[in-house]
Amino acid sequence: MHKITDDEIRFFDENGYAIIRQVLNPDELTHMQAESQRLIDEVLAGGPADKACLRGPEGTPYYLTYLHARPNTFSLR
């Protein structure tokens, strides 16, 4: 398991995000990508995930809130 380094913490503090490589194995990544696409499709179709979607000024979806509380198959694994 990868331990987060002081440099990664510092980068996160300065930039608001961190890139942590090899956190997911290839099967987990494939599953997460498929489930993410399913949620995006659900938002675009006006399904249940759309209620958790924040939209930009032109109505473009950009963020799903409380993803762990929405029906999906990867956030509670």
N, C-alpha and C positions, 0 to 999 in steps of 0.2 A: 504494500500500500504506500502511496506517495504521501510524504509529509510536506505540508506547505512550508515553504522557506520564508525567512525574514524578507528577502527581496520580493517574493510574491505578495506578501502582506503589504509591504511598502508600496508596490505598484498598484495594488487594489486601493489603498488609502488615497493615493495621488490621482488615480484615473477612474475609480468607481467600478472597475471590473478586473477580473483576473482570468488568465488562460491557464487552466490546469490540465495538462495532457494525460492521456491514458487513464482517465477516471472510469470510463466505461469500457467494457470489452466490446468487440465488434458486434456480437449478437445484441447486446443491450443498446448500442448505438443505432443499429438498424431498426430495432423495435421502437425506440424513442422517436426516430425520424418518421416512421409510419404513423405512429400515434399523434405526433405533432401535425402531420398533414391531415389526418382525420379531423382533428379539432379545428384546423383552419377551414377545411371544407364545411364543417358544421357551422362555423361563424358566418361564412359567406352565404350559406343557405338559410340563415336566420333560425338555426336550431338552438337547443338549450345553451350551448357554449357562447352564443351571441350575447346572452344576458351578462356574461362576465367579461365582455370585451370592451376595452377603452378604444375610442376612435379619435382620430385627428380632426382638424377643422373641416376637412373635405369629406369626412365620413369613412376614411380609410382605417381599417382595424390595425392596431399596432401593439396591443398588449392584452393578455388574458390574466385577469386577477384571480387570486386564490385557486390556482390550478390544482393544488392538492385536494381541494374540496369538490372538484368537478369530476364527473365520471370519466375516468381514463384508466389505462392499464399500466402506466409506468411510474407515476409519481409516488405511489405508496408501496412500491416494491421493496 
